[in-house]
Amino acid sequence: MIKIDKDKNQINISLNNHLYNDSIINRAMKDFESVCEFKKDNDHIIIIPKKQKDIELIGYEFCNYMLGLINNQGNL
């Protein structure tokens, strides 16, 4: 689930630990570090975009990117 909080300039993402493992999450966070800052606990990520105009899309792009990493991992 993705929740956008424009007032705080952050995106809250709840993840399914069965689908998204730590290596996928950490890889995606590293790849997005030029455009976002992150706070993470077990199944929750807070994304703070460096540019507020990106807040509407960045959470969805991040999740899609992780799904792409999962898909590519199966094709290795």
mmCIF file of the N, C-alpha and C atoms, coordinates in Angstrom:
data_MODEL
# 
_entry.id   MODEL 
# 
loop_
_atom_site.group_PDB 
_atom_site.id 
_atom_site.type_symbol 
_atom_site.label_atom_id 
_atom_site.label_alt_id 
_atom_site.label_comp_id 
_atom_site.label_asym_id 
_atom_site.label_entity_id 
_atom_site.label_seq_id 
_atom_site.pdbx_PDB_ins_code 
_atom_site.Cartn_x 
_atom_site.Cartn_y 
_atom_site.Cartn_z 
_atom_site.occupancy 
_atom_site.B_iso_or_equiv 
_atom_site.pdbx_formal_charge 
_atom_site.auth_seq_id 
_atom_site.auth_comp_id 
_atom_site.auth_asym_id 
_atom_site.auth_atom_id 
_atom_site.pdbx_PDB_model_num 
ATOM 1   N N  . MET A 1 1  ? 0.839  -1.165  0.000   1.00 0.00 ? 1  MET A N  1 
ATOM 2   C CA . MET A 1 1  ? 0.000  0.000   0.000   1.00 0.00 ? 1  MET A CA 1 
ATOM 3   C C  . MET A 1 1  ? 0.891  1.237   0.000   1.00 0.00 ? 1  MET A C  1 
ATOM 4   N N  . ILE A 1 2  ? 0.504  2.219   -0.798  1.00 0.00 ? 2  ILE A N  1 
ATOM 5   C CA . ILE A 1 2  ? 1.250  3.469   -0.913  1.00 0.00 ? 2  ILE A CA 1 
ATOM 6   C C  . ILE A 1 2  ? 0.374  4.611   -0.431  1.00 0.00 ? 2  ILE A C  1 
ATOM 7   N N  . LYS A 1 3  ? 0.906  5.390   0.506   1.00 0.00 ? 3  LYS A N  1 
ATOM 8   C CA . LYS A 1 3  ? 0.214  6.577   0.994   1.00 0.00 ? 3  LYS A CA 1 
ATOM 9   C C  . LYS A 1 3  ? 1.124  7.783   0.793   1.00 0.00 ? 3  LYS A C  1 
ATOM 10  N N  . ILE A 1 4  ? 0.597  8.804   0.134   1.00 0.00 ? 4  ILE A N  1 
ATOM 11  C CA . ILE A 1 4  ? 1.354  10.023  -0.134  1.00 0.00 ? 4  ILE A CA 1 
ATOM 12  C C  . ILE A 1 4  ? 0.925  11.094  0.854   1.00 0.00 ? 4  ILE A C  1 
ATOM 13  N N  . ASP A 1 5  ? 1.899  11.679  1.540   1.00 0.00 ? 5  ASP A N  1 
ATOM 14  C CA . ASP A 1 5  ? 1.642  12.772  2.470   1.00 0.00 ? 5  ASP A CA 1 
ATOM 15  C C  . ASP A 1 5  ? 2.380  14.004  1.947   1.00 0.00 ? 5  ASP A C  1 
ATOM 16  N N  . LYS A 1 6  ? 1.657  14.835  1.197   1.00 0.00 ? 6  LYS A N  1 
ATOM 17  C CA . LYS A 1 6  ? 2.267  16.015  0.591   1.00 0.00 ? 6  LYS A CA 1 
ATOM 18  C C  . LYS A 1 6  ? 2.743  17.014  1.637   1.00 0.00 ? 6  LYS A C  1 
ATOM 19  N N  . ASP A 1 7  ? 2.028  17.118  2.753   1.00 0.00 ? 7  ASP A N  1 
ATOM 20  C CA . ASP A 1 7  ? 2.418  18.074  3.792   1.00 0.00 ? 7  ASP A CA 1 
ATOM 21  C C  . ASP A 1 7  ? 3.780  17.734  4.391   1.00 0.00 ? 7  ASP A C  1 
ATOM 22  N N  . LYS A 1 8  ? 4.064  16.450  4.550   1.00 0.00 ? 8  LYS A N  1 
ATOM 23  C CA . LYS A 1 8  ? 5.351  16.006  5.104   1.00 0.00 ? 8  LYS A CA 1 
ATOM 24  C C  . LYS A 1 8  ? 6.382  15.719  4.014   1.00 0.00 ? 8  LYS A C  1 
ATOM 25  N N  . ASN A 1 9  ? 5.962  15.822  2.744   1.00 0.00 ? 9  ASN A N  1 
ATOM 26  C CA . ASN A 1 9  ? 6.809  15.477  1.607   1.00 0.00 ? 9  ASN A CA 1 
ATOM 27  C C  . ASN A 1 9  ? 7.385  14.068  1.765   1.00 0.00 ? 9  ASN A C  1 
ATOM 28  N N  . GLN A 1 10 ? 6.501  13.112  2.013   1.00 0.00 ? 10 GLN A N  1 
ATOM 29  C CA . GLN A 1 10 ? 6.968  11.739  2.122   1.00 0.00 ? 10 GLN A CA 1 
ATOM 30  C C  . GLN A 1 10 ? 5.917  10.756  1.620   1.00 0.00 ? 10 GLN A C  1 
ATOM 31  N N  . ILE A 1 11 ? 6.406  9.598   1.254   1.00 0.00 ? 11 ILE A N  1 
ATOM 32  C CA . ILE A 1 11 ? 5.576  8.508   0.759   1.00 0.00 ? 11 ILE A CA 1 
ATOM 33  C C  . ILE A 1 11 ? 5.779  7.333   1.707   1.00 0.00 ? 11 ILE A C  1 
ATOM 34  N N  . ASN A 1 12 ? 4.691  6.766   2.188   1.00 0.00 ? 12 ASN A N  1 
ATOM 35  C CA . ASN A 1 12 ? 4.740  5.614   3.076   1.00 0.00 ? 12 ASN A CA 1 
ATOM 36  C C  . ASN A 1 12 ? 4.322  4.378   2.296   1.00 0.00 ? 12 ASN A C  1 
ATOM 37  N N  . ILE A 1 13 ? 5.188  3.381   2.292   1.00 0.00 ? 13 ILE A N  1 
ATOM 38  C CA . ILE A 1 13 ? 4.921  2.151   1.557   1.00 0.00 ? 13 ILE A CA 1 
ATOM 39  C C  . ILE A 1 13 ? 4.958  0.979   2.529   1.00 0.00 ? 13 ILE A C  1 
ATOM 40  N N  . SER A 1 14 ? 3.884  0.201   2.546   1.00 0.00 ? 14 SER A N  1 
ATOM 41  C CA . SER A 1 14 ? 3.841  -1.049  3.303   1.00 0.00 ? 14 SER A CA 1 
ATOM 42  C C  . SER A 1 14 ? 4.108  -2.180  2.323   1.00 0.00 ? 14 SER A C  1 
ATOM 43  N N  . LEU A 1 15 ? 5.044  -3.052  2.666   1.00 0.00 ? 15 LEU A N  1 
ATOM 44  C CA . LEU A 1 15 ? 5.470  -4.113  1.758   1.00 0.00 ? 15 LEU A CA 1 
ATOM 45  C C  . LEU A 1 15 ? 5.097  -5.491  2.274   1.00 0.00 ? 15 LEU A C  1 
ATOM 46  N N  . ASN A 1 16 ? 4.871  -6.399  1.357   1.00 0.00 ? 16 ASN A N  1 
ATOM 47  C CA . ASN A 1 16 ? 4.655  -7.800  1.667   1.00 0.00 ? 16 ASN A CA 1 
ATOM 48  C C  . ASN A 1 16 ? 6.030  -8.465  1.717   1.00 0.00 ? 16 ASN A C  1 
ATOM 49  N N  . ASN A 1 17 ? 6.453  -8.892  2.901   1.00 0.00 ? 17 ASN A N  1 
ATOM 50  C CA . ASN A 1 17 ? 7.784  -9.489  3.065   1.00 0.00 ? 17 ASN A CA 1 
ATOM 51  C C  . ASN A 1 17 ? 7.965  -10.785 2.289   1.00 0.00 ? 17 ASN A C  1 
ATOM 52  N N  . HIS A 1 18 ? 6.873  -11.428 1.897   1.00 0.00 ? 18 HIS A N  1 
ATOM 53  C CA . HIS A 1 18 ? 6.979  -12.658 1.118   1.00 0.00 ? 18 HIS A CA 1 
ATOM 54  C C  . HIS A 1 18 ? 7.339  -12.364 -0.341  1.00 0.00 ? 18 HIS A C  1 
ATOM 55  N N  . LEU A 1 19 ? 7.012  -11.181 -0.798  1.00 0.00 ? 19 LEU A N  1 
ATOM 56  C CA . LEU A 1 19 ? 7.291  -10.796 -2.180  1.00 0.00 ? 19 LEU A CA 1 
ATOM 57  C C  . LEU A 1 19 ? 8.594  -10.007 -2.289  1.00 0.00 ? 19 LEU A C  1 
ATOM 58  N N  . TYR A 1 20 ? 8.782  -9.066  -1.379  1.00 0.00 ? 20 TYR A N  1 
ATOM 59  C CA . TYR A 1 20 ? 9.952  -8.182  -1.436  1.00 0.00 ? 20 TYR A CA 1 
ATOM 60  C C  . TYR A 1 20 ? 10.954 -8.587  -0.367  1.00 0.00 ? 20 TYR A C  1 
ATOM 61  N N  . ASN A 1 21 ? 12.082 -9.164  -0.765  1.00 0.00 ? 21 ASN A N  1 
ATOM 62  C CA . ASN A 1 21 ? 13.093 -9.520  0.221   1.00 0.00 ? 21 ASN A CA 1 
ATOM 63  C C  . ASN A 1 21 ? 14.063 -8.351  0.419   1.00 0.00 ? 21 ASN A C  1 
ATOM 64  N N  . ASP A 1 22 ? 14.869 -8.432  1.459   1.00 0.00 ? 22 ASP A N  1 
ATOM 65  C CA . ASP A 1 22 ? 15.762 -7.329  1.816   1.00 0.00 ? 22 ASP A CA 1 
ATOM 66  C C  . ASP A 1 22 ? 16.749 -6.977  0.708   1.00 0.00 ? 22 ASP A C  1 
ATOM 67  N N  . SER A 1 23 ? 17.241 -7.963  -0.017  1.00 0.00 ? 23 SER A N  1 
ATOM 68  C CA . SER A 1 23 ? 18.217 -7.656  -1.065  1.00 0.00 ? 23 SER A CA 1 
ATOM 69  C C  . SER A 1 23 ? 17.583 -6.828  -2.187  1.00 0.00 ? 23 SER A C  1 
ATOM 70  N N  . ILE A 1 24 ? 16.335 -7.117  -2.527  1.00 0.00 ? 24 ILE A N  1 
ATOM 71  C CA . ILE A 1 24 ? 15.621 -6.348  -3.554  1.00 0.00 ? 24 ILE A CA 1 
ATOM 72  C C  . ILE A 1 24 ? 15.368 -4.928  -3.053  1.00 0.00 ? 24 ILE A C  1 
ATOM 73  N N  . ILE A 1 25 ? 14.884 -4.820  -1.824  1.00 0.00 ? 25 ILE A N  1 
ATOM 74  C CA . ILE A 1 25 ? 14.595 -3.500  -1.251  1.00 0.00 ? 25 ILE A CA 1 
ATOM 75  C C  . ILE A 1 25 ? 15.859 -2.657  -1.173  1.00 0.00 ? 25 ILE A C  1 
ATOM 76  N N  . ASN A 1 26 ? 16.939 -3.243  -0.661  1.00 0.00 ? 26 ASN A N  1 
ATOM 77  C CA . ASN A 1 26 ? 18.195 -2.494  -0.520  1.00 0.00 ? 26 ASN A CA 1 
ATOM 78  C C  . ASN A 1 26 ? 18.773 -2.090  -1.869  1.00 0.00 ? 26 ASN A C  1 
ATOM 79  N N  . ARG A 1 27 ? 18.658 -2.963  -2.851  1.00 0.00 ? 27 ARG A N  1 
ATOM 80  C CA . ARG A 1 27 ? 19.141 -2.628  -4.198  1.00 0.00 ? 27 ARG A CA 1 
ATOM 81  C C  . ARG A 1 27 ? 18.347 -1.461  -4.780  1.00 0.00 ? 27 ARG A C  1 
ATOM 82  N N  . ALA A 1 28 ? 17.028 -1.498  -4.649  1.00 0.00 ? 28 ALA A N  1 
ATOM 83  C CA . ALA A 1 28 ? 16.180 -0.422  -5.166  1.00 0.00 ? 28 ALA A CA 1 
ATOM 84  C C  . ALA A 1 28 ? 16.477 0.896   -4.448  1.00 0.00 ? 28 ALA A C  1 
ATOM 85  N N  . MET A 1 29 ? 16.654 0.839   -3.126  1.00 0.00 ? 29 MET A N  1 
ATOM 86  C CA . MET A 1 29 ? 16.964 2.065   -2.390  1.00 0.00 ? 29 MET A CA 1 
ATOM 87  C C  . MET A 1 29 ? 18.303 2.643   -2.845  1.00 0.00 ? 29 MET A C  1 
ATOM 88  N N  . LYS A 1 30 ? 19.284 1.785   -3.067  1.00 0.00 ? 30 LYS A N  1 
ATOM 89  C CA . LYS A 1 30 ? 20.591 2.262   -3.546  1.00 0.00 ? 30 LYS A CA 1 
ATOM 90  C C  . LYS A 1 30 ? 20.450 2.903   -4.929  1.00 0.00 ? 30 LYS A C  1 
ATOM 91  N N  . ASP A 1 31 ? 19.671 2.278   -5.806  1.00 0.00 ? 31 ASP A N  1 
ATOM 92  C CA . ASP A 1 31 ? 19.499 2.793   -7.159  1.00 0.00 ? 31 ASP A CA 1 
ATOM 93  C C  . ASP A 1 31 ? 18.704 4.098   -7.195  1.00 0.00 ? 31 ASP A C  1 
ATOM 94  N N  . PHE A 1 32 ? 17.867 4.345   -6.182  1.00 0.00 ? 32 PHE A N  1 
ATOM 95  C CA . PHE A 1 32 ? 17.050 5.557   -6.124  1.00 0.00 ? 32 PHE A CA 1 
ATOM 96  C C  . PHE A 1 32 ? 17.644 6.636   -5.217  1.00 0.00 ? 32 PHE A C  1 
ATOM 97  N N  . GLU A 1 33 ? 18.823 6.391   -4.640  1.00 0.00 ? 33 GLU A N  1 
ATOM 98  C CA . GLU A 1 33 ? 19.357 7.320   -3.651  1.00 0.00 ? 33 GLU A CA 1 
ATOM 99  C C  . GLU A 1 33 ? 19.680 8.708   -4.212  1.00 0.00 ? 33 GLU A C  1 
ATOM 100 N N  . SER A 1 34 ? 19.805 8.842   -5.505  1.00 0.00 ? 34 SER A N  1 
ATOM 101 C CA . SER A 1 34 ? 20.071 10.164  -6.073  1.00 0.00 ? 34 SER A CA 1 
ATOM 102 C C  . SER A 1 34 ? 18.816 11.042  -6.099  1.00 0.00 ? 34 SER A C  1 
ATOM 103 N N  . VAL A 1 35 ? 17.637 10.421  -6.001  1.00 0.00 ? 35 VAL A N  1 
ATOM 104 C CA . VAL A 1 35 ? 16.388 11.192  -6.044  1.00 0.00 ? 35 VAL A CA 1 
ATOM 105 C C  . VAL A 1 35 ? 15.585 11.126  -4.751  1.00 0.00 ? 35 VAL A C  1 
ATOM 106 N N  . CYS A 1 36 ? 15.972 10.243  -3.814  1.00 0.00 ? 36 CYS A N  1 
ATOM 107 C CA . CYS A 1 36 ? 15.194 10.050  -2.578  1.00 0.00 ? 36 CYS A CA 1 
ATOM 108 C C  . CYS A 1 36 ? 16.091 9.769   -1.387  1.00 0.00 ? 36 CYS A C  1 
ATOM 109 N N  . GLU A 1 37 ? 15.525 10.019  -0.227  1.00 0.00 ? 37 GLU A N  1 
ATOM 110 C CA . GLU A 1 37 ? 16.082 9.530   1.029   1.00 0.00 ? 37 GLU A CA 1 
ATOM 111 C C  . GLU A 1 37 ? 15.090 8.508   1.567   1.00 0.00 ? 37 GLU A C  1 
ATOM 112 N N  . PHE A 1 38 ? 15.582 7.572   2.371   1.00 0.00 ? 38 PHE A N  1 
ATOM 113 C CA . PHE A 1 38 ? 14.739 6.468   2.840   1.00 0.00 ? 38 PHE A CA 1 
ATOM 114 C C  . PHE A 1 38 ? 14.873 6.256   4.337   1.00 0.00 ? 38 PHE A C  1 
ATOM 115 N N  . LYS A 1 39 ? 13.780 5.798   4.934   1.00 0.00 ? 39 LYS A N  1 
ATOM 116 C CA . LYS A 1 39 ? 13.762 5.262   6.286   1.00 0.00 ? 39 LYS A CA 1 
ATOM 117 C C  . LYS A 1 39 ? 13.052 3.923   6.160   1.00 0.00 ? 39 LYS A C  1 
ATOM 118 N N  . LYS A 1 40 ? 13.627 2.871   6.768   1.00 0.00 ? 40 LYS A N  1 
ATOM 119 C CA . LYS A 1 40 ? 13.079 1.528   6.580   1.00 0.00 ? 40 LYS A CA 1 
ATOM 120 C C  . LYS A 1 40 ? 13.035 0.777   7.898   1.00 0.00 ? 40 LYS A C  1 
ATOM 121 N N  . ASP A 1 41 ? 11.930 0.048   8.105   1.00 0.00 ? 41 ASP A N  1 
ATOM 122 C CA . ASP A 1 41 ? 11.886 -0.965  9.143   1.00 0.00 ? 41 ASP A CA 1 
ATOM 123 C C  . ASP A 1 41 ? 11.432 -2.256  8.471   1.00 0.00 ? 41 ASP A C  1 
ATOM 124 N N  . ASN A 1 42 ? 10.983 -3.227  9.204   1.00 0.00 ? 42 ASN A N  1 
ATOM 125 C CA . ASN A 1 42 ? 10.715 -4.561  8.657   1.00 0.00 ? 42 ASN A CA 1 
ATOM 126 C C  . ASN A 1 42 ? 9.896  -4.575  7.372   1.00 0.00 ? 42 ASN A C  1 
ATOM 127 N N  . ASP A 1 43 ? 8.694  -4.043  7.397   1.00 0.00 ? 43 ASP A N  1 
ATOM 128 C CA . ASP A 1 43 ? 7.822  -4.118  6.229   1.00 0.00 ? 43 ASP A CA 1 
ATOM 129 C C  . ASP A 1 43 ? 7.280  -2.755  5.835   1.00 0.00 ? 43 ASP A C  1 
ATOM 130 N N  . HIS A 1 44 ? 8.021  -1.726  6.154   1.00 0.00 ? 44 HIS A N  1 
ATOM 131 C CA . HIS A 1 44 ? 7.562  -0.362  5.903   1.00 0.00 ? 44 HIS A CA 1 
ATOM 132 C C  . HIS A 1 44 ? 8.740  0.497   5.454   1.00 0.00 ? 44 HIS A C  1 
ATOM 133 N N  . ILE A 1 45 ? 8.508  1.282   4.418   1.00 0.00 ? 45 ILE A N  1 
ATOM 134 C CA . ILE A 1 45 ? 9.522  2.209   3.916   1.00 0.00 ? 45 ILE A CA 1 
ATOM 135 C C  . ILE A 1 45 ? 8.900  3.594   3.847   1.00 0.00 ? 45 ILE A C  1 
ATOM 136 N N  . ILE A 1 46 ? 9.652  4.580   4.291   1.00 0.00 ? 46 ILE A N  1 
ATOM 137 C CA . ILE A 1 46 ? 9.270  5.974   4.092   1.00 0.00 ? 46 ILE A CA 1 
ATOM 138 C C  . ILE A 1 46 ? 10.240 6.543   3.074   1.00 0.00 ? 46 ILE A C  1 
ATOM 139 N N  . ILE A 1 47 ? 9.687  7.055   1.991   1.00 0.00 ? 47 ILE A N  1 
ATOM 140 C CA . ILE A 1 47 ? 10.485 7.668   0.924   1.00 0.00 ? 47 ILE A CA 1 
ATOM 141 C C  . ILE A 1 47 ? 10.302 9.172   1.013   1.00 0.00 ? 47 ILE A C  1 
ATOM 142 N N  . ILE A 1 48 ? 11.415 9.884   1.008   1.00 0.00 ? 48 ILE A N  1 
ATOM 143 C CA . ILE A 1 48 ? 11.388 11.343  1.034   1.00 0.00 ? 48 ILE A CA 1 
ATOM 144 C C  . ILE A 1 48 ? 12.049 11.834  -0.250  1.00 0.00 ? 48 ILE A C  1 
ATOM 145 N N  . PRO A 1 49 ? 11.240 12.249  -1.225  1.00 0.00 ? 49 PRO A N  1 
ATOM 146 C CA . PRO A 1 49 ? 11.804 12.728  -2.488  1.00 0.00 ? 49 PRO A CA 1 
ATOM 147 C C  . PRO A 1 49 ? 12.626 14.005  -2.274  1.00 0.00 ? 49 PRO A C  1 
ATOM 148 N N  . LYS A 1 50 ? 13.725 14.125  -2.983  1.00 0.00 ? 50 LYS A N  1 
ATOM 149 C CA . LYS A 1 50 ? 14.553 15.323  -2.878  1.00 0.00 ? 50 LYS A CA 1 
ATOM 150 C C  . LYS A 1 50 ? 13.898 16.522  -3.560  1.00 0.00 ? 50 LYS A C  1 
ATOM 151 N N  . LYS A 1 51 ? 13.004 16.251  -4.521  1.00 0.00 ? 51 LYS A N  1 
ATOM 152 C CA . LYS A 1 51 ? 12.233 17.309  -5.187  1.00 0.00 ? 51 LYS A CA 1 
ATOM 153 C C  . LYS A 1 51 ? 10.757 17.018  -4.945  1.00 0.00 ? 51 LYS A C  1 
ATOM 154 N N  . GLN A 1 52 ? 10.054 17.956  -4.342  1.00 0.00 ? 52 GLN A N  1 
ATOM 155 C CA . GLN A 1 52 ? 8.664  17.715  -3.968  1.00 0.00 ? 52 GLN A CA 1 
ATOM 156 C C  . GLN A 1 52 ? 7.774  17.460  -5.180  1.00 0.00 ? 52 GLN A C  1 
ATOM 157 N N  . LYS A 1 53 ? 8.122  18.005  -6.334  1.00 0.00 ? 53 LYS A N  1 
ATOM 158 C CA . LYS A 1 53 ? 7.277  17.786  -7.510  1.00 0.00 ? 53 LYS A CA 1 
ATOM 159 C C  . LYS A 1 53 ? 7.218  16.314  -7.920  1.00 0.00 ? 53 LYS A C  1 
ATOM 160 N N  . ASP A 1 54 ? 8.175  15.513  -7.463  1.00 0.00 ? 54 ASP A N  1 
ATOM 161 C CA . ASP A 1 54 ? 8.222  14.092  -7.802  1.00 0.00 ? 54 ASP A CA 1 
ATOM 162 C C  . ASP A 1 54 ? 7.345  13.221  -6.902  1.00 0.00 ? 54 ASP A C  1 
ATOM 163 N N  . ILE A 1 55 ? 6.730  13.809  -5.900  1.00 0.00 ? 55 ILE A N  1 
ATOM 164 C CA . ILE A 1 55 ? 6.048  13.017  -4.867  1.00 0.00 ? 55 ILE A CA 1 
ATOM 165 C C  . ILE A 1 55 ? 4.875  12.190  -5.407  1.00 0.00 ? 55 ILE A C  1 
ATOM 166 N N  . GLU A 1 56 ? 4.187  12.654  -6.419  1.00 0.00 ? 56 GLU A N  1 
ATOM 167 C CA . GLU A 1 56 ? 3.019  11.932  -6.936  1.00 0.00 ? 56 GLU A CA 1 
ATOM 168 C C  . GLU A 1 56 ? 3.386  10.594  -7.585  1.00 0.00 ? 56 GLU A C  1 
ATOM 169 N N  . LEU A 1 57 ? 4.549  10.511  -8.191  1.00 0.00 ? 57 LEU A N  1 
ATOM 170 C CA . LEU A 1 57 ? 4.894  9.312   -8.960  1.00 0.00 ? 57 LEU A CA 1 
ATOM 171 C C  . LEU A 1 57 ? 5.987  8.440   -8.355  1.00 0.00 ? 57 LEU A C  1 
ATOM 172 N N  . ILE A 1 58 ? 6.836  9.005   -7.529  1.00 0.00 ? 58 ILE A N  1 
ATOM 173 C CA . ILE A 1 58 ? 8.047  8.293   -7.126  1.00 0.00 ? 58 ILE A CA 1 
ATOM 174 C C  . ILE A 1 58 ? 7.757  6.998   -6.372  1.00 0.00 ? 58 ILE A C  1 
ATOM 175 N N  . GLY A 1 59 ? 6.730  6.963   -5.536  1.00 0.00 ? 59 GLY A N  1 
ATOM 176 C CA . GLY A 1 59 ? 6.395  5.736   -4.804  1.00 0.00 ? 59 GLY A CA 1 
ATOM 177 C C  . GLY A 1 59 ? 6.004  4.604   -5.735  1.00 0.00 ? 59 GLY A C  1 
ATOM 178 N N  . TYR A 1 60 ? 5.203  4.933   -6.742  1.00 0.00 ? 60 TYR A N  1 
ATOM 179 C CA . TYR A 1 60 ? 4.783  3.916   -7.715  1.00 0.00 ? 60 TYR A CA 1 
ATOM 180 C C  . TYR A 1 60 ? 5.961  3.464   -8.571  1.00 0.00 ? 60 TYR A C  1 
ATOM 181 N N  . GLU A 1 61 ? 6.805  4.404   -8.962  1.00 0.00 ? 61 GLU A N  1 
ATOM 182 C CA . GLU A 1 61 ? 7.990  4.049   -9.747  1.00 0.00 ? 61 GLU A CA 1 
ATOM 183 C C  . GLU A 1 61 ? 8.923  3.150   -8.947  1.00 0.00 ? 61 GLU A C  1 
ATOM 184 N N  . PHE A 1 62 ? 9.077  3.453   -7.660  1.00 0.00 ? 62 PHE A N  1 
ATOM 185 C CA . PHE A 1 62 ? 9.930  2.648   -6.794  1.00 0.00 ? 62 PHE A CA 1 
ATOM 186 C C  . PHE A 1 62 ? 9.397  1.209   -6.696  1.00 0.00 ? 62 PHE A C  1 
ATOM 187 N N  . CYS A 1 63 ? 8.105  1.057   -6.475  1.00 0.00 ? 63 CYS A N  1 
ATOM 188 C CA . CYS A 1 63 ? 7.504  -0.285  -6.392  1.00 0.00 ? 63 CYS A CA 1 
ATOM 189 C C  . CYS A 1 63 ? 7.616  -1.030  -7.717  1.00 0.00 ? 63 CYS A C  1 
ATOM 190 N N  . ASN A 1 64 ? 7.373  -0.349  -8.823  1.00 0.00 ? 64 ASN A N  1 
ATOM 191 C CA . ASN A 1 64 ? 7.515  -0.980  -10.136 1.00 0.00 ? 64 ASN A CA 1 
ATOM 192 C C  . ASN A 1 64 ? 8.952  -1.409  -10.384 1.00 0.00 ? 64 ASN A C  1 
ATOM 193 N N  . TYR A 1 65 ? 9.895  -0.591  -9.938  1.00 0.00 ? 65 TYR A N  1 
ATOM 194 C CA . TYR A 1 65 ? 11.307 -0.921  -10.096 1.00 0.00 ? 65 TYR A CA 1 
ATOM 195 C C  . TYR A 1 65 ? 11.643 -2.193  -9.308  1.00 0.00 ? 65 TYR A C  1 
ATOM 196 N N  . MET A 1 66 ? 11.139 -2.284  -8.071  1.00 0.00 ? 66 MET A N  1 
ATOM 197 C CA . MET A 1 66 ? 11.390 -3.493  -7.276  1.00 0.00 ? 66 MET A CA 1 
ATOM 198 C C  . MET A 1 66 ? 10.796 -4.722  -7.956  1.00 0.00 ? 66 MET A C  1 
ATOM 199 N N  . LEU A 1 67 ? 9.595  -4.596  -8.507  1.00 0.00 ? 67 LEU A N  1 
ATOM 200 C CA . LEU A 1 67 ? 8.991  -5.725  -9.217  1.00 0.00 ? 67 LEU A CA 1 
ATOM 201 C C  . LEU A 1 67 ? 9.837  -6.129  -10.429 1.00 0.00 ? 67 LEU A C  1 
ATOM 202 N N  . GLY A 1 68 ? 10.401 -5.141  -11.112 1.00 0.00 ? 68 GLY A N  1 
ATOM 203 C CA . GLY A 1 68 ? 11.306 -5.430  -12.227 1.00 0.00 ? 68 GLY A CA 1 
ATOM 204 C C  . GLY A 1 68 ? 12.545 -6.170  -11.763 1.00 0.00 ? 68 GLY A C  1 
ATOM 205 N N  . LEU A 1 69 ? 13.097 -5.775  -10.626 1.00 0.00 ? 69 LEU A N  1 
ATOM 206 C CA . LEU A 1 69 ? 14.262 -6.476  -10.073 1.00 0.00 ? 69 LEU A CA 1 
ATOM 207 C C  . LEU A 1 69 ? 13.921 -7.919  -9.732  1.00 0.00 ? 69 LEU A C  1 
ATOM 208 N N  . ILE A 1 70 ? 12.737 -8.131  -9.169  1.00 0.00 ? 70 ILE A N  1 
ATOM 209 C CA . ILE A 1 70 ? 12.297 -9.492  -8.839  1.00 0.00 ? 70 ILE A CA 1 
ATOM 210 C C  . ILE A 1 70 ? 12.169 -10.315 -10.118 1.00 0.00 ? 70 ILE A C  1 
ATOM 211 N N  . ASN A 1 71 ? 11.566 -9.735  -11.132 1.00 0.00 ? 71 ASN A N  1 
ATOM 212 C CA . ASN A 1 71 ? 11.395 -10.432 -12.411 1.00 0.00 ? 71 ASN A CA 1 
ATOM 213 C C  . ASN A 1 71 ? 12.744 -10.762 -13.033 1.00 0.00 ? 71 ASN A C  1 
ATOM 214 N N  . ASN A 1 72 ? 13.662 -9.803  -13.022 1.00 0.00 ? 72 ASN A N  1 
ATOM 215 C CA . ASN A 1 72 ? 14.993 -10.041 -13.595 1.00 0.00 ? 72 ASN A CA 1 
ATOM 216 C C  . ASN A 1 72 ? 15.775 -11.080 -12.803 1.00 0.00 ? 72 ASN A C  1 
ATOM 217 N N  . GLN A 1 73 ? 15.553 -11.118 -11.502 1.00 0.00 ? 73 GLN A N  1 
ATOM 218 C CA . GLN A 1 73 ? 16.236 -12.086 -10.657 1.00 0.00 ? 73 GLN A CA 1 
ATOM 219 C C  . GLN A 1 73 ? 15.851 -13.510 -11.067 1.00 0.00 ? 73 GLN A C  1 
ATOM 220 N N  . GLY A 1 74 ? 14.610 -13.721 -11.464 1.00 0.00 ? 74 GLY A N  1 
ATOM 221 C CA . GLY A 1 74 ? 14.145 -15.031 -11.903 1.00 0.00 ? 74 GLY A CA 1 
ATOM 222 C C  . GLY A 1 74 ? 14.691 -15.424 -13.266 1.00 0.00 ? 74 GLY A C  1 
ATOM 223 N N  . ASN A 1 75 ? 15.135 -14.417 -14.047 1.00 0.00 ? 75 ASN A N  1 
ATOM 224 C CA . ASN A 1 75 ? 15.649 -14.689 -15.384 1.00 0.00 ? 75 ASN A CA 1 
ATOM 225 C C  . ASN A 1 75 ? 17.162 -14.873 -15.430 1.00 0.00 ? 75 ASN A C  1 
ATOM 226 N N  . LEU A 1 76 ? 17.826 -14.809 -14.282 1.00 0.00 ? 76 LEU A N  1 
ATOM 227 C CA . LEU A 1 76 ? 19.290 -14.931 -14.266 1.00 0.00 ? 76 LEU A CA 1 
ATOM 228 C C  . LEU A 1 76 ? 19.717 -16.359 -14.436 1.00 0.00 ? 76 LEU A C  1 
# 
